[in-house]
């Protein structure tokens, strides 16, 4: 692990110093497990935005992430960070639930979508990356909990509960994968899904794991780990090598980069339920990595479509296919 990823305060046993209320832009931060750390950027740009442009600021930002601090607000010239384990103190949403350190929402079927004469069903949604406008927002919900496919329930069969998982970790979420600062993350996510299934008394046959892009990463990883019906749309299963793109996701050295070996191991261990991956050979870098998942164990849908020229367009151009697969999953056991 590189130097900027170590907890310098702890490593030196330096607990006699009190953390400052506000640090200046290039000042070394004293980590003593304080709840909040603030940095004066000297501008309207938040610390994350500046980390894109300056290597020294980037290193400090990675150190903040490694010490489990999350950027949650920027006011005037001050960027504010909060310890991940305490961020619930910042949330004001009544609909946000918590299991262990995982936050989620759970929507029940209402109106004409409620039919108690058929079994309950559960759609588990791993949310995608936010849009370009909000990509480096200082607000946690903008970066880590955009509402992927809002209103999807209207296009699904009846009696579907919708569980949406927040990717609350590091900078923009860790694609729902454990990190050095949060090694229990994967276990907590899977525990959350199983806990909701148990609370609602929903059988495994009636559960579908679903997500696109980084949400597709979470879907294929946890869907194979739990062996549940799964639909992953162009998942990002490897962020190393040519896909690194200057660490734009701020995950390098914080997380296992290549997930394919573990996904294949999950599939070999147990694969009783059906898994679909929608991808496109037109997006070569992502497609090559997806093809490394053992083909006999998943159903790969390769979209050959001239309108698909980039990764985000895979999901946009496959909505009918996604809904067909999801409804087929849920209709099988009506």
Buried (B, 14 or more C-beta within 10 A) or exposed (E): EEEBBBBBBEEEEEEEEEBBEEBEBEEEBBBBEBEBBBBBBEEEBBBBBBBBEEEEBBBBBBBBBBBBBBBBBBEEBBBBBBBBEEBEEEBEEEEBBEBEBBBBBBBEBEEEBEBEEEBBBBBBBBBBBBEEEEBBBBBBBBBBBBBBBEEBBEEBBBBBBBBBBBBBBBBBBBBBBBBBBBEEBBEBBBBBBBEBBEEBEBEBBBBBBBBBBBBBBBBBBBBBBBBBBBBBBBBBBBBEEEBBEEBBBBBBBBBBBBBBEBBBEBBEEEBEBBBBBBBBBBBEEBBBBBBBBEEEBBEBBBBEBEEBEEBBBBBEBBEEBBBEBBBBBBEEEE
